[in-house]
Amino acid sequence: MKTTRESLSISILCGCLFGLTANAQIMIEDFEAHPSDTDLQAAWYPDMDATLTLSTNVAYRSTGTNSIRVDVSFPASPWQTTVLTAPALPAPISIAPTQYITLRIAGDPQYTNATQSPDLYVYAWDGNGKFGRWPAAVPTTTTNWQVLNLLASNIELSWDNIGMPDLSNIVQFKLYLYGQNGAPDPTNAFSATIYIDELQVRNSPLIEFPAPSPMRAKIDNFEEYADATALLNFYRYVNGAPTTVTTASLGTPAPQGTNALKLAIDFGAGQWPWGSVSSGIVDPFSLPTNAVVSLWLKGDPTLAPVADGGTVFYLRFYDVAGNRINYTTPAAPVISSGWTKLEASLGQFWSDSVVDTGNLVQWQILVEGWQGTADSTALSAAFYVDNIQITVPPVLAIVPQGSALVLQMNDLIPGTTYTLRQTTDFSNWTTTTILATAASQTWPIPAGQKGYYQLFYTP
């Protein structure tokens, strides 16, 4: 068994950027050299309540096709911890204080039940049996892949320390997964599934995506198209089945401006019919975490008799790799004859992949007719969409500045013109125009002036 584990370790390391000299960039484990679960389990092993298997679930930018799946159970007992022991390295490695220990990890929302924080540690042992660790956290908000970048100089001693390890003589790594602290809730037992990949030593952090691009405030207000031909020079049709046909044109009146996008969709018979248009590729733009996406939607009551859980409006954004985030509505605005304003924060979008929301390049407008049944009949309806935009609501506060008061304005978009409104009684408003030159700036409040303030902009 020992020989098997050593040979596996050597094959892993020889297939990567491995070196034994100081400051080398080293792949410790990418799980590519394990032909089967049996081979993996001979190389890696947990000390309690966990099952390790190979998985083809990998990050979009992973260099390989395998990861390790960890199915773990934590009873509601004190200090429940699973230790995942990696194979001993075939030769000691040296890690400089300025380097990073990095790994990819896909978490589990069930890990919100963990009572210990931090709940993940990467341990390193030196050739003299001394060890230190880097704290991190198991992701709990999504099952998508994330990256952990741990600066080597931030290594710390554990509670049972026997001295700081020699980073120039590291011989083995282990991963500690904490589930419970010293006094867990007796009802708080839980199970979780996480995935780990590409444990490595790097000279720089592992950056999954490039720096975010500027925000695109106006996605489309449909005012720049002379006619349907011009519209379809930018948009293209995507239909859910050969029997569903979408026709896009410009419609009036619109809730804002003159034009709106009109989607006349002949939904095909059967289940889950949908029609859509996708934009052309544009310069990358970001969807900030504090942004709000809004649009106007006018539905069609023709769908009301067949509306069910599959009667849904979608707005999708795609990154350069083709991964998408989705915002969906229930049936009500899809079958309404009036205009409905829809608003969604980034947290209301969902995805089944990791999406670079800092560099989106395309959007799609889609209407699904119904879930229905196999014998559902064809049906035609028309929908209107207008003024799709991204805004970042500014944050206001009145703060002292010396002996005076000022209006502190945060989360501004530099280069954007804002309208500041002020009133003392909500019956009369005065308006001031402010050009944002920075993300935060102030506006003076004259001595003795009292009132209420609003700040807004229109992309």
C-alpha positions in Angstrom: 0.0 0.0 0.0 2.8 2.4 0.8 4.5 1.7 -2.5 1.2 2.4 -4.4 0.7 5.7 -2.7 4.3 6.9 -3.4 4.1 5.9 -7.1 0.8 7.8 -7.4 2.3 10.9 -5.8 5.3 10.8 -8.2 3.1 10.4 -11.3 0.9 13.3 -10.2 3.9 15.6 -9.6 5.8 14.7 -12.7 2.8 15.6 -14.8 2.7 19.2 -13.4 4.8 22.2 -12.9 6.8 20.6 -10.1 10.1 21.6 -8.7 11.9 21.2 -5.5 13.7 24.5 -5.5 12.6 27.6 -3.6 9.8 29.7 -5.1 8.8 27.0 -7.6 5.2 26.8 -8.8 4.0 23.3 -7.9 0.8 21.3 -8.5 0.5 19.3 -5.3 -2.6 17.4 -6.4 -5.0 17.6 -9.4 -6.5 14.1 -9.1 -5.7 13.3 -12.7 -3.4 10.3 -12.0 -6.0 8.2 -10.2 -7.6 5.7 -12.6 -10.3 4.6 -10.2 -11.9 5.3 -6.8 -9.8 2.4 -5.4 -6.6 4.1 -6.5 -7.8 7.4 -5.1 -8.7 5.9 -1.8 -5.3 4.2 -1.6 -3.7 7.6 -1.9 -6.1 9.9 0.0 -8.0 8.8 3.1 -10.3 10.5 5.7 -10.1 9.7 9.4 -13.9 9.6 10.0 -17.4 9.8 8.6 -16.5 10.6 5.0 -16.4 8.9 1.6 -13.9 9.9 -1.0 -14.6 9.3 -4.7 -13.4 10.6 -8.1 -15.7 13.0 -9.8 -15.8 14.6 -13.3 -17.3 17.8 -11.7 -14.5 20.3 -12.4 -14.3 24.1 -12.6 -14.7 25.7 -16.0 -11.0 26.7 -16.1 -9.7 23.6 -14.5 -6.7 22.1 -16.2 -8.0 18.6 -15.9 -11.1 16.4 -15.9 -11.1 15.0 -12.3 -11.8 16.3 -8.9 -12.2 14.6 -5.5 -15.8 14.3 -4.1 -16.1 14.3 -0.3 -19.4 13.1 1.2 -19.2 13.9 4.8 -21.5 13.5 7.9 -21.1 15.5 11.1 -23.1 14.3 14.1 -24.0 16.9 16.7 -21.1 16.1 18.9 -18.2 18.3 20.1 -15.4 19.0 17.7 -16.5 16.8 14.8 -13.8 17.1 12.2 -12.8 15.1 9.2 -9.1 15.1 8.3 -8.3 14.4 4.6 -4.7 13.1 4.5 -2.8 13.6 1.2 0.0 11.3 0.1 3.5 12.2 1.4 5.4 14.2 -1.2 8.2 12.2 -3.0 10.7 14.9 -2.0 10.5 18.0 0.3 9.4 21.2 -1.3 10.1 24.8 -0.4 7.4 27.5 -0.1 8.4 31.1 0.0 6.5 33.5 2.3 5.3 35.5 -0.7 3.8 32.4 -2.5 0.2 31.2 -2.2 -1.4 27.9 -1.3 -4.4 27.7 -3.7 -7.2 25.2 -4.3 -10.5 25.0 -6.1 -13.5 24.1 -4.0 -17.2 23.6 -4.7 -19.2 24.0 -1.5 -22.6 23.0 -0.2 -25.4 25.1 1.3 -25.8 22.4 4.0 -22.5 23.6 5.4 -24.3 26.6 6.8 -25.0 24.2 9.7 -21.4 24.1 10.6 -20.9 25.5 14.1 -17.1 26.0 13.9 -15.5 29.0 12.1 -13.2 28.9 10.3 -14.4 25.4 9.1 -11.6 24.6 6.7 -7.9 24.5 7.2 -5.0 23.5 4.9 -2.2 22.0 7.0 1.4 21.6 6.0 4.0 19.3 7.8 7.7 19.7 7.6 10.3 17.0 7.7 10.7 17.3 11.5 7.1 16.7 12.2 6.1 20.3 12.9 3.0 21.7 11.3 1.1 24.9 10.6 -2.2 25.8 8.9 -4.0 28.3 6.8 -7.7 29.0 7.7 -10.4 29.3 5.1 -14.1 28.6 4.7 -16.2 26.0 2.9 -18.4 28.0 0.5 -22.1 27.8 1.5 -24.0 30.1 -0.8 -23.7 28.0 -3.9 -22.5 24.6 -5.2 -20.5 26.4 -7.9 -16.7 26.2 -7.9 -14.7 28.9 -6.1 -11.0 29.6 -5.6 -9.1 29.9 -2.3 -5.9 31.8 -2.3 -3.9 31.5 1.0 -0.8 33.6 1.4 2.0 31.4 2.7 3.2 34.0 5.2 -0.2 33.9 6.9 0.4 30.4 8.2 -0.6 30.0 11.8 -0.1 27.5 14.6 -2.9 25.2 15.7 -4.0 24.9 19.4 -1.7 21.9 19.8 1.3 23.6 18.3 4.7 22.1 18.6 6.5 24.9 16.8 6.2 26.6 13.4 7.1 24.3 10.5 10.0 25.0 8.2 8.5 26.2 4.9 11.6 25.2 3.1 11.1 21.6 4.1 7.4 20.7 3.5 6.7 17.0 3.1 2.9 16.6 3.4 -0.4 18.3 3.3 -3.7 17.6 5.0 -7.2 19.2 4.8 -9.2 19.6 8.0 -13.0 19.9 7.5 -14.6 21.1 10.7 -18.3 20.5 11.2 -19.0 21.2 14.9 -17.4 23.3 17.6 -17.0 22.4 21.3 -20.7 22.9 22.2 -22.9 22.2 19.1 -26.7 22.3 19.1 -27.8 18.7 19.8 -30.1 18.9 16.8 -27.5 20.2 14.4 -26.2 17.1 12.8 -25.8 17.5 9.1 -24.3 16.0 5.9 -22.7 17.7 3.0 -21.0 17.1 -0.3 -18.0 19.2 -1.4 -15.5 18.9 -4.3 -11.8 19.8 -4.2 -9.4 20.2 -7.0 -6.0 21.6 -8.0 -4.2 22.0 -4.6 -1.0 23.9 -5.6 1.7 26.3 -4.6 1.7 29.4 -6.8 3.8 32.5 -7.2 0.6 34.6 -7.5 -3.1 34.1 -6.6 -5.2 32.0 -8.9 -7.5 34.5 -10.6 -10.5 32.8 -12.2 -11.6 35.8 -14.1 -10.0 39.0 -15.4 -10.7 42.4 -13.8 -14.3 43.5 -14.0 -15.2 45.8 -17.0 -17.2 49.0 -16.6 -20.9 48.7 -15.9 -23.2 49.0 -18.9 -26.0 51.1 -17.5 -28.3 51.0 -20.5 -28.7 47.4 -21.8 -31.4 48.4 -24.4 -34.2 50.9 -24.6 -35.0 50.0 -28.3 -34.9 53.7 -29.3 -31.9 53.4 -31.6 -33.5 51.1 -34.2 -35.1 52.6 -37.2 -37.2 49.6 -38.0 -37.4 45.8 -37.5 -34.7 45.2 -40.1 -32.3 47.3 -38.0 -33.4 45.5 -34.9 -32.6 42.1 -36.4 -29.2 43.2 -37.5 -28.4 43.1 -33.8 -30.7 40.5 -32.4 -31.2 36.9 -33.6 -33.9 34.3 -33.0 -33.5 31.3 -30.7 -36.5 29.0 -30.4 -37.0 26.0 -28.1 -38.4 23.7 -30.7 -38.7 23.6 -34.5 -42.4 24.2 -34.2 -42.0 27.4 -32.2 -41.5 30.6 -34.2 -40.6 34.1 -32.8 -41.0 37.3 -34.7 -39.3 40.4 -33.3 -40.3 44.0 -34.2 -40.7 47.4 -32.7 -43.9 48.2 -30.8 -45.6 51.4 -29.6 -46.6 53.0 -27.3 -43.8 52.2 -24.8 -43.8 53.0 -21.1 -40.6 55.1 -21.6 -39.6 56.7 -24.9 -41.3 55.7 -28.1 -40.3 52.1 -28.9 -40.5 48.8 -27.2 -39.4 45.3 -28.3 -42.4 43.3 -29.5 -42.0 39.5 -29.5 -44.8 37.7 -31.3 -44.4 34.0 -30.5 -46.2 31.1 -32.1 -45.7 28.5 -29.4 -45.5 24.9 -30.7 -47.7 22.1 -29.5 -46.5 19.8 -26.6 -44.5 20.6 -23.5 -42.1 23.5 -22.6 -42.3 25.6 -25.8 -40.4 28.8 -25.7 -39.1 31.5 -28.1 -36.5 34.2 -27.6 -34.1 36.7 -29.1 -30.4 37.0 -28.3 -28.4 40.1 -28.6 -25.2 40.4 -30.6 -21.9 40.3 -28.8 -21.0 43.6 -27.2 -18.0 45.0 -25.3 -17.6 43.3 -21.9 -19.6 44.9 -19.1 -20.1 44.1 -15.4 -23.1 43.4 -13.2 -21.9 44.8 -9.8 -23.0 42.9 -6.7 -25.0 45.9 -5.5 -26.6 46.6 -8.8 -30.3 46.4 -9.7 -31.5 45.2 -13.2 -34.8 46.5 -14.2 -37.1 46.3 -17.3 -40.7 46.8 -18.3 -42.7 43.7 -19.4 -46.2 43.6 -21.0 -47.7 40.2 -21.2 -50.6 38.6 -23.1 -53.8 37.3 -21.4 -54.1 34.8 -24.3 -51.9 32.5 -22.2 -54.0 32.8 -19.1 -56.1 29.6 -19.7 -53.0 27.5 -20.1 -50.6 29.3 -17.6 -48.8 27.0 -15.2 -45.4 26.6 -13.6 -43.8 26.7 -17.0 -45.2 30.1 -18.0 -42.1 32.1 -17.3 -40.2 35.2 -18.6 -36.4 35.0 -18.7 -33.7 37.6 -18.9 -30.3 36.0 -19.3 -26.8 37.4 -19.4 -23.8 35.5 -20.9 -20.1 35.8 -20.3 -17.5 35.3 -22.9 -17.3 31.6 -22.3 -21.1 31.2 -22.9 -22.0 30.6 -19.3 -25.2 32.4 -18.2 -27.1 33.8 -15.3 -30.9 33.8 -15.3 -33.6 36.0 -13.9 -37.1 34.5 -14.1 -40.6 35.6 -13.2 -43.7 33.7 -12.3 -46.7 33.7 -14.7 -48.5 36.8 -13.4 -46.6 39.5 -15.5 -46.4 37.1 -18.5 -50.2 37.0 -18.8 -50.9 40.6 -17.7 -52.3 43.0 -20.3 -50.6 45.9 -18.6 -47.0 47.0 -18.2 -45.2 45.6 -15.1 -41.8 46.9 -14.0 -39.5 44.1 -13.0 -36.5 44.6 -10.8 -33.8 42.1 -9.7 -30.6 42.3 -7.7 -27.7 40.1 -8.6 -28.7 37.7 -5.8 -32.0 37.0 -7.6 -30.2 35.7 -10.7 -29.4 32.0 -10.7 -27.1 29.8 -12.6 -25.9 26.2 -12.9 -22.3 27.3 -13.8 -19.7 29.7 -12.7 -20.3 33.0 -14.5 -17.9 35.9 -14.9 -20.4 38.6 -14.0 -17.6 41.2 -14.3 -17.3 40.5 -18.0 -20.7 39.8 -19.6 -21.0 40.2 -23.4 -24.6 39.2 -24.4 -28.1 39.0 -23.2 -31.2 37.0 -24.1 -34.9 37.8 -23.8 -37.0 34.6 -23.6 -40.7 33.7 -22.9 -41.7 30.1 -22.1 -45.4 29.4 -22.8 -46.2 26.5 -20.4 -45.1 23.2 -19.0 -48.3 21.7 -20.3 -48.7 18.1 -21.3 -47.7 16.1 -24.4 -51.1 16.9 -26.0 -51.0 20.7 -25.3 -52.1 22.5 -28.5 -50.2 25.3 -30.2 -51.0 28.9 -29.2 -49.8 32.4 -30.3 -49.2 35.4 -28.1 -47.3 38.7 -28.1 -45.1 40.3 -25.5 -43.4 43.6 -25.1 -40.2 44.5 -23.3 -38.7 47.9 -22.8 -35.9 49.8 -21.1 -33.6 47.1 -19.8 -31.1 48.8 -17.6 -28.6 48.3 -14.8 -28.4 50.8 -12.0 -26.5 51.0 -8.7 -28.7 52.8 -6.1 -26.7 55.5 -4.4 -26.5 55.5 -0.6 -27.1 58.8 1.2 -26.3 59.9 4.7 -26.1 63.3 6.4 -22.8 63.6 8.3 -21.0 66.4 10.1 -18.1 68.1 8.5 -16.4 70.5 10.8 -19.2 72.7 12.2 -21.5 72.1 9.2 -23.5 69.2 7.8 -23.0 67.6 4.4 -24.9 65.1 2.3 -22.6 62.1 1.9 -23.3 60.3 -1.4 -21.8 56.8 -1.8 -21.9 54.1 -4.5 -21.8 56.7 -7.3 -20.8 55.9 -10.9 -18.1 58.3 -11.9 -19.0 60.2 -15.0 -22.7 59.8 -14.4 -25.1 62.8 -13.9 -27.4 62.5 -10.9 -30.5 64.4 -10.0 -30.6 65.5 -6.4 -34.1 66.4 -5.1 -34.8 68.1 -1.7 -38.0 68.9 0.1 -39.1 70.0 3.5 -42.8 68.9 3.3 -43.1 66.5 0.3 -45.3 69.0 -1.5 -42.6 71.1 -3.2 -39.2 69.8 -4.4 -36.1 71.6 -5.5 -33.8 69.9 -8.0 -30.0 70.1 -8.4 -27.9 68.3 -11.0 -24.7 66.7 -9.8 -21.9 65.2 -12.0 -20.3 62.3 -10.1 -16.5 62.5 -10.3 -15.8 59.7 -7.8 -17.6 56.8 -6.2 -18.1 58.9 -3.1 -18.5 62.6 -2.7 -20.4 65.2 -0.7 -22.9 68.0 -1.3 -23.0 71.0 1.2 -26.1 71.6 3.2 -26.6 75.3 3.9 -26.7 76.2 7.5 -30.2 75.9 9.0 -31.6 74.0 6.0 -33.7 71.0 6.9 -35.4 68.5 4.7 -35.5 65.2 2.9 -33.3 64.2 0.0 -33.5 61.8 -3.0 -30.7 61.0 -5.5 -31.3 59.2 -8.7 -30.1 58.9 -12.3 -31.5 57.5 -15.5 -29.1 55.5 -17.7 
